[in-house]
Amino acid sequence: MDISGLQNWYLDSCRRHDVLPNSKVLSWFSKAKVQKSCKQKCNFVVLLNQLKDDDIPPLIDVFQAIDSSDIDAVDILHHESTSVLNEDYILSLMNAVKLKLQVIDLSNASVKDFLRDLFRVGLPCHVLNLRSTHVQKLDMAGRFMRLHTLNLDFCTSLTTLQKDCFSCMPNLMCLSMCETRVSNLWMTTAVLAKLPSLLELRFQNCLCCKDTGPCQSSSSKEKKLENNEDRPNVINICSYSEELSVVTGCDALQTSTDETVIDFLSLQESFTVPEVDEGTDDSSEVDEVKLSGYLQNLLKESSIPLPSLFRQSKLQNEIQENDGHLLHVQKQPSNNVSGTMNKDIWHHPSPICFERHYREYMVASLPRLEVLDNLPIGKMERETSKTIFSQYYEYLPYRHNHKKSVVNILQKREMGTSGIYCQNSSKLKKKYCHGRSQCFFSRSLSAAKFGSSTWPFLNPVSDFIYMSKEETKRLRPRQFEYHPSDSSLMAFGTLGGEIVVINHETGNIIGYNSSIGAMNSVLGLCWLRKYPSKLVAGADNGCLKLFDVNHVPAKLGDTCGSVVVNFEDFEQLTSVHVNSADDKFLASGYSKGVALYDISSGRRLQVFTDMHQEPINVAKFAHHSPFMFATSSFDKDVKMWDLRERPERPCYSASSSRGNVMVCFSPDDLYLLVSAIDNEVKQLLAVDGRLHMDFNITSTGSAHNYTRSYYINGRDYIISGSCDENVVRICCAQTGRRLRDVYIEVRIKFHRHIIFFFF
C-alpha cells in the first residue's frame, strides 16, 4: 500500500469512528510523501503531544496495516505536553506497529504508571528513549525482542537493576545510564552479563559524545599512538589502587617507600600492574609496566598536570620528562571519578563510576563489551583489566576461578577424592588445599554455594507487633547477637528495652523479656559459651542483667521475670563482653575506663580508669584467653590489656587516623580487626599490634559514618558496614581483595529491620 492509500485508510477510519481528521496527522502523511518522492528513507513520525484521545483509534487502524505499506519506519515521540492522553490508548498505539516500529521516545514525559504497564507488556521497537523519566524500578519483564538501544540517562530515581530486568532483550546492543543513582558494581555487572549482544555501555559520557558509540577524538589519538608502539623511551604508567607511579625508559617497576606518586582512582585508560600487598599473600608479583594509548598520548602532548574532577587538590610538581628518571608528581586524593583525565572530559557520572577500579572491573567482567563510557576497549586494556581484577577482586571465595557443582563436591568428599581446581601457587595450596581435610571441602562448598547465585539470599526478620488492652506496640531492634553454637538463634535488644530471642531461619520467637529497663535502649548483648542458654544484657541507663533463655516466655508482651543475676549499674553503657571462661565480663561506655564484673556472684570486681583519653566504644575479650582484652576509643587508639598485669599500662597501643568505633579478635586470636570512622578498616597482628592488612575501603568524607566490621567464615573473610551507607562489604582477610558488596534496600520506611544474607 502506498502512502496515499494509507492516508485514505486514515480518512475512512476517522469516518467510521465519527471523528474529524487531525490536521497534524495529515501533515505527517505529507512529509512522508515528500521523503518518498526524494527517494529518502520514509519515516512516519508521530508526535503524541499533538494528539487527543479521539485521534488515536483511527491511527491504530492505520498502524495495523502499515507493515505492508511504503512506510519504512514509525517513530513515536511523547514529550511533555499540556494534554493528557489515555495511557491505554498510547500503549495500544505503540503495539499496533509490529515490524516497522523504530523509535519510542518518552524522554521528560510524566508517565510513571504508563511505564509500569509498558515494562510488563513490552514493545517491538528498536530504540527506546526513557531519558529523564521517573523510573524507580527497572522491571522490564515484557518482550523487547527487537530492542537494540536503550537510553536511561538522568533517571535519577533509578537506584538498582533488577535480577531479570533485561531477560527479554536478546538483541540489546547499546545501553546508556548516565546520571542515574545506580551504584552497585557487583550486581549491576551480573545483570549486564546476561545481555548476549551488549557492545556499547556508558554510565558517564564524554563531553563531545551524544550516544554510546566510541568518541571520535579518542579513537584518532589511539591510532596515532599505535604507529609509535616500537619507539624507545615510552612513558609507562603504573596505576595502583591508591597511587600511580610514572616511570620512563624502564622495563620493570622498582618500588620504594620514598617514591612520589600520583593517584587516579580507577583511571579508565590507565593500565595497572598488581599492587605489592602488605599482607601475607606472597603470590603478588610486580609485572611489566604497561601503558594505555589514550593516556600516553595526552601526557606526550601536554605537560600540564591532570586535575581532579572536583578540583579537590592541584598537582604541585610539573612532570619532568627526562629519559630514565622518575616523573615526580604529588599525590592526588583517591575519590576521583573513574576515567577522569580532565575536568571537562567526563560528564554526568552515576555513582557506580566512583567505585574502585570501576572500568577495569567492567571490562574484565563483560568480555563482549567493545565501548565503555565512549572509550573503545582494546586488547591491551582487556589483558590489563584481567590482571587488575585478579589483584583487587575475587570472582569466587578462596580464589576459585571456576564455578563448581555442590553435588560434585559432596560426591568427591564421600569418595575421598578432591579433584578440585586450585591455584598454581604452592603457598596457596598449603593455605587452601588441604587434600581431603574437612576445612578444604567446607571452603570448596562455600565457594560453590556462593557461585550458584549472584544475588545473596536476603531474609528480613518479620515485624513483631504485640497488642494489649492499653496499646499496640511494634518492636524496634537496636542491637543483635548471634548464638555462639546454634547458628539459627539470635538475640536482639530494642530501643524500648525489650530482649527478644528468635529463630531467624523460621521467624519464630523463642523468648521475650521486657524487664531490662523501662524505655531504655539495649546497647549490649553477649551470650555465654559454656552456658549457652544465658546471656548478659546492658541498657544505656547502665542497667546490667543476666538472663536464662530457658526461662524466658515465648510470648510478646509477657512481663514475667526471668533475670538470673542483677549487676551494679554502669553509667552510660555502650557494650558488654564475656570472657572465654564465662566467669567475668567487661562493661564499657561513654567513659575513659571499663568495669570488670564477676558473673557468678554479681559483684563488680574493679573499675579501670583513664585507660584512654576519650570514651571507650568497645572492650572485647580474646576468644581463647580469659585474661587478654582489647579496647577501642575515639582517641584513635586501640590498646591490648592483660588482667594478670593489673591493667595500668597496656601491652601495646596502635593508632588509627580517625576515631575507633570497634575492635574484635579473629576466632583464633591471631588478629585484631579495627574499624574507625568512615570505612577505615585495618587488620592488626594481635601479638604486637603491627599492621597486617589495610582494606582500603573508600571513605565518604562524613565524620558521622560509623563503621563496624566482623569476621565471617572463621577468619577467612571480613564483613564491614557503615551507618551512612546501605551496603555491606565482604573482603578476604588475607589478601584484602574485595569479594562482594551487598546493597540492602529497605522498602518500608520509618521501621527498623534486621536483614540476613547468607554467604
FENGI-V983649 format. One line per field, one symbol per residue. ss: DSSP state (H for helix, E for strand, C for the rest). psi: psi as a letter, one per 40 degrees, with the letter a starting at -180 (. if undefined). Layout:
ss->???
psi->???
This chain:
ss->CCHHHHHHHHHHHHHHCCCCCCHHHHHHHHHHHHHHHCCCCCEEEEEHHHCCHHHHHHHHHHHCCHHHCCCCEEEEECCCCCCCCCHHHHHHHHHHCCCCEEEEECCCCCCHHHHHHHHHHECCCCEEECCCCCCCCECCCCECCCCCEEECCCCCCCCCECCCCCCCCCCCCEEECCCCCCCCHHHHHHHHCCCCCCCEEECCEECCCCCCCCCHHHHHHHHHHHCCCCCCCCEEEEECCCCEEEEECCCCCCCCCCCCCECCCCCCCCCCCCCCCCCCCCCCCCCCCCCCHHHHHHHHHCCCCCCCCCCCCCCCCCCCCCCCCCCCCCCCCCCCCCCCCCCCCEECCCHHHHCCCHHHHHHHHCCCCCEECCEECCHHHHHHHHHHHHHHECCCHHHCCCCCCHHHHHHHHHHCCCCCCCCCCHHHHHHHCCCCCHHHHHHHHHHHHHHCCCCCEEEECCCCEEECCCCEEECCEEEEEECCCCCCEEEEEECCCCEEEEECCCCEEEEEECCCCCCCCEEEEEECCCCCCEEEEEECCCCEEEEEHHHCCCCCCCCCCCEEEEECCCCCEEEEEECCCCCEEEEEECCCCEEEEECCCCCEEEEECCCCCCCEEEEEECCCCCCEEEEEECCCEEEEEEHHHCCCCCCEEEECCCCEEEEEECCCCCEEEEEECCCEEEEEECCCCCEEEECCCCCCCCCCCCEEEEEECCCCEEEEEECCCCEEEEEECCCCCEEEEEECCCCCCCCCCCEEEEC
psi->hiddddddddddddddefiiihdddddddddddddddefihhhhhhhdeeiiddeddddddddeeddeaehdihhhhgihidihihddddddddedhddehchhhfhehgfddddddddddiifidhhhfhfighdhgggeihfdehehhhfifgeehdihidfdfdfgeehdhhhfifaehegddddddddeeheehdhiheiiideheaeiihdddddddddddeedeiifhhhhhhideihihiifidihhiieehhiihhhfhdeihhiiihheaeheehihihhihhdddddddddiehihiidefdiihdhihhghheihhhhihiiefihheheheedhifiiddeeihfddddddddgdehdhhfehihidddddddddddddeihdiiffheihihdddddddddeficfhhiidhdddddddgfbeidddddddddddddeehdhihhghhihhhihaddihhhhgidiihihddheeiiiiiieeeihhhihedeeihdihheedhhfhhhehhhiiddgeeiihiiieeehhihihdeehifhhehehifhdhhihihifidiihiieefeiiihiafieiiihihdddeihdihhifdieiihdihhiidehedhiiiiieeeihihihdeeggdhidihiiieihhdiiiiideedihhhhihffghihihddeeihdhhefhhieeheeghhiiiiifbfdiihiiideifiihhihedeeihdihhhhhhdhieihihhiih.
